[in-house]
Amino acid sequence: MSDSYASEERNNPGTFKEAVCIDAMRVYDSCSDKDCLEDLRVYFTRDRQCLIEDASNVRLRDVEVITVYLDLEPVPFNKGFYSVDMTFFFDVCLDVFCAPATGPVTVNGISIFNKKVILYGSEGNVKMFSSDCELEDLDNQNCTRILPKATVQVAEPIALSARLCDSCSCGCDTCCRIPECICRRFGGEFETTPKCRTVYVTLGLFTIVQIVRNVQMLVPAYDFCIPEKECVTTSDNPCELFRRIEFPTNEFFPPKVSEGNCGCENRPCKRY
């Protein structure tokens, strides 16, 4: 037992049990970013592009992150550092107005954004083999080289604006290959060549990028995680379930500016 653990035991007798070694993912480096993504082109399938060609106006309704592809590469001549290339795919929902006197038509397309950061991930050139790998599965064994792993956390994007544009006046757009799984989600191939009418959107994006490694760490153990709450059986009676719901007082009496957290859950509020 180390001196620090022994000291903790003296200060809190009866709580500390033992020092145990655990296998965990340790964060070696991370960064957060706030990006305003201006004029991202929205790509549509052929049938939806026909609606855009006849549109007189568009309105941005909602944006959702479909997936993020990450690629991790060592930085040459800078040991321990890695470049993280990220490709974001957004599901963009638009209201398309084709005539002044008619209602809008909801149309979905995708936008793509590329981002690169450089983070420290330390060095390690060993391979890990485990007992759950098959003897003949050599490809799987060779893929277990211990390298850092990149992760990205993305908050829901903020839909800021959308605009229609004639392709001849907006310049050329470059588009990466759209994965087949995303094409299947939208029901067909996307039109990535220049068109007569194109849509551009502006989004707000909040991200946290991390590089983590699998390491063994010594931590203090106090006890096993034994559940203290008993399971409550559910009832098929809807009125009984409704009676367990607390009255939503805040819905009828919204908090004032001086109360609550001003919508700033993760940062101090500014008072005006």
C-alpha positions in Angstrom: 0.0 0.0 0.0 1.4 3.4 -1.0 2.0 6.3 1.5 -0.9 8.3 0.0 -3.4 5.5 0.3 -2.2 4.8 3.9 -2.7 8.4 4.7 -6.2 8.3 3.3 -7.0 5.3 5.4 -5.8 7.1 8.6 -8.0 10.1 7.7 -11.1 8.0 6.9 -10.9 4.8 8.9 -13.1 2.0 7.8 -13.7 3.3 4.2 -10.6 2.4 2.2 -10.4 -1.3 1.4 -7.4 -1.8 -0.9 -5.5 -0.5 -3.9 -6.6 -2.2 -7.1 -5.2 -2.1 -10.6 -7.8 -1.4 -13.3 -7.7 -1.3 -17.1 -9.1 2.1 -18.2 -9.1 4.6 -21.0 -7.0 7.6 -19.9 -7.4 11.0 -21.7 -3.9 12.2 -22.7 -5.0 15.4 -24.5 -8.3 17.1 -25.4 -9.6 20.4 -26.8 -13.0 22.1 -27.2 -14.1 24.2 -30.1 -16.9 26.5 -31.2 -17.2 26.7 -35.0 -19.5 28.8 -37.1 -19.8 26.9 -40.3 -20.7 29.4 -43.0 -22.1 28.5 -46.4 -22.1 24.7 -46.3 -23.6 23.3 -49.5 -26.6 21.0 -49.0 -26.6 17.9 -51.3 -29.8 16.3 -52.3 -30.9 13.1 -54.0 -32.2 13.4 -57.6 -35.9 13.6 -56.8 -35.3 16.2 -54.0 -33.0 18.3 -56.2 -35.9 18.7 -58.7 -37.8 20.5 -55.9 -34.8 22.8 -55.2 -34.6 23.7 -58.9 -38.2 25.0 -58.8 -37.9 26.6 -55.3 -38.4 30.3 -54.8 -37.2 30.3 -51.2 -35.9 28.0 -48.4 -36.0 28.0 -44.6 -33.8 26.0 -42.3 -35.9 23.9 -40.0 -33.4 21.6 -38.2 -30.0 20.0 -38.3 -28.8 16.7 -36.9 -25.4 15.0 -36.9 -25.6 11.7 -38.7 -22.0 10.5 -38.0 -18.4 11.7 -37.8 -15.6 9.8 -39.5 -12.2 10.1 -37.7 -8.8 9.3 -39.0 -5.7 9.3 -36.7 -2.2 9.8 -38.1 1.2 10.4 -36.4 2.6 13.9 -37.0 6.0 13.5 -38.7 9.1 14.8 -36.8 6.9 15.4 -33.7 6.9 12.3 -31.6 3.8 11.6 -29.5 1.6 14.0 -31.5 -1.2 13.0 -33.8 -3.4 14.7 -36.3 -7.1 13.9 -36.0 -9.0 14.4 -39.3 -12.8 14.6 -38.8 -15.5 14.5 -41.4 -18.9 15.5 -40.2 -22.1 14.5 -42.0 -25.2 16.6 -41.2 -28.8 15.8 -41.9 -30.3 19.1 -42.9 -34.1 19.6 -42.8 -35.4 22.4 -44.9 -38.8 24.0 -45.7 -38.9 24.6 -49.5 -41.3 27.1 -50.9 -42.1 26.4 -54.6 -44.9 29.0 -55.1 -45.9 32.1 -53.1 -49.4 31.0 -52.4 -48.6 27.4 -51.4 -47.3 25.9 -48.2 -43.7 24.7 -47.7 -42.5 21.2 -48.6 -40.1 19.5 -46.1 -36.9 18.3 -47.8 -33.9 16.6 -46.3 -30.3 16.7 -47.6 -26.8 16.4 -46.2 -24.0 18.8 -45.6 -20.3 17.9 -45.1 -17.7 19.6 -42.9 -14.0 18.7 -42.5 -11.9 19.6 -39.5 -8.4 18.8 -38.3 -6.8 19.1 -34.9 -3.4 18.1 -33.5 -3.3 16.5 -30.0 -0.7 14.7 -27.9 -1.2 11.0 -27.6 2.1 9.8 -26.2 4.1 6.9 -27.7 3.7 3.2 -27.6 4.9 0.5 -30.0 3.7 -2.7 -28.4 1.0 -5.1 -29.5 -1.6 -6.7 -27.3 -2.9 -10.3 -27.7 -5.8 -11.8 -25.8 -7.2 -15.2 -25.2 -10.5 -14.4 -27.0 -8.8 -14.4 -30.4 -8.9 -17.5 -32.6 -5.7 -19.2 -33.5 -6.4 -18.8 -37.3 -7.5 -15.2 -36.9 -4.1 -13.6 -37.6 -5.6 -10.5 -39.2 -7.5 -9.7 -36.0 -4.4 -10.3 -33.9 -2.3 -7.9 -35.9 -4.9 -5.2 -35.6 -4.6 -5.0 -31.8 -1.5 -2.8 -31.9 -1.8 -0.4 -28.9 -2.2 3.0 -30.5 -4.1 6.0 -29.1 -7.8 6.4 -30.0 -9.5 9.6 -31.1 -13.0 10.5 -29.9 -15.2 13.5 -30.6 -18.3 14.6 -28.7 -20.7 16.8 -30.6 -23.6 18.8 -29.2 -26.7 19.2 -31.3 -25.9 21.8 -34.1 -27.6 25.2 -34.0 -29.4 25.9 -37.3 -28.6 29.5 -38.1 -29.6 30.3 -41.7 -30.2 29.0 -45.2 -30.2 30.6 -48.7 -30.8 29.7 -52.3 -28.1 30.5 -54.8 -27.5 30.2 -58.5 -24.6 27.8 -59.0 -22.9 30.1 -61.6 -22.7 33.0 -59.0 -21.6 30.9 -56.0 -18.5 29.3 -57.3 -17.5 25.6 -57.3 -17.9 23.2 -54.4 -15.8 20.3 -53.6 -17.5 17.2 -52.1 -15.9 14.1 -50.6 -17.3 10.6 -51.3 -20.6 10.1 -49.6 -20.7 6.7 -47.9 -23.2 4.1 -49.2 -24.9 3.7 -45.8 -25.8 7.4 -45.8 -27.1 7.2 -49.4 -29.3 4.3 -48.3 -30.7 6.4 -45.4 -31.9 9.0 -47.9 -33.1 6.5 -50.5 -30.6 7.1 -53.4 -27.4 8.6 -54.7 -26.7 12.3 -54.1 -26.3 14.9 -56.9 -22.8 16.3 -56.3 -22.2 17.9 -59.7 -22.9 21.6 -60.2 -26.6 22.5 -60.4 -28.7 25.5 -61.5 -29.9 26.0 -58.0 -28.1 25.2 -54.8 -28.8 25.6 -51.1 -26.2 26.8 -48.6 -26.7 26.7 -44.8 -24.9 28.2 -41.8 -24.6 26.1 -38.7 -23.2 26.5 -35.1 -21.1 23.6 -33.9 -19.7 22.7 -30.5 -17.2 19.9 -30.2 -14.8 18.2 -27.7 -12.0 16.1 -29.3 -9.9 13.7 -27.1 -7.1 11.3 -27.6 -7.2 8.4 -25.1 -5.1 5.3 -24.4 -5.8 2.0 -22.7 -3.6 2.0 -19.6 -3.4 0.2 -16.2 -4.0 2.5 -13.3 -3.8 2.0 -9.5 -6.9 3.3 -7.7 -8.3 3.1 -4.2 -11.2 0.6 -3.8 -13.8 1.1 -1.1 -16.4 -1.6 -1.7 -18.3 -3.4 -4.5 -21.0 -1.5 -6.3 -24.0 -3.1 -4.7 -27.4 -1.6 -5.7 -29.1 0.1 -2.7 -32.5 0.7 -4.5 -35.0 -2.0 -5.0 -36.6 -2.5 -8.4 -40.1 -1.1 -8.7 -42.5 -3.2 -10.8 -44.4 -1.4 -13.5 -48.1 -1.3 -13.7 -50.3 -1.5 -16.7 -52.8 1.0 -15.2 -52.1 4.3 -17.0 -53.8 6.4 -14.3 -51.5 4.9 -11.6 -48.5 5.8 -13.7 -49.9 9.3 -14.2 -50.3 9.8 -10.4 -46.6 9.2 -9.9 -45.7 12.1 -12.1 -45.0 15.3 -10.2 -47.0 18.4 -11.0 -45.1 20.5 -13.5 -45.1 23.8 -11.6 -42.3 25.3 -13.6 -44.3 24.9 -16.8 -47.0 27.2 -15.3 -44.7 29.6 -13.5 -41.5 30.1 -15.7 -38.4 31.3 -13.7 -37.4 34.9 -13.9 -34.1 36.1 -15.3 -32.6 36.3 -11.9 -33.5 32.7 -11.2 -32.3 29.4 -12.6 -29.1 29.0 -14.6 -30.0 31.3 -17.6 -29.5 28.3 -19.9 -25.8 28.2 -19.0 -25.5 24.7 -17.6 -21.8 24.4 -18.2 -20.5 27.9 -17.6 -21.1 30.8 -15.2 -24.1 33.0 -16.0 -23.7 36.6 -16.8 -26.1 38.9 -15.0 -27.3 42.1 -16.7 
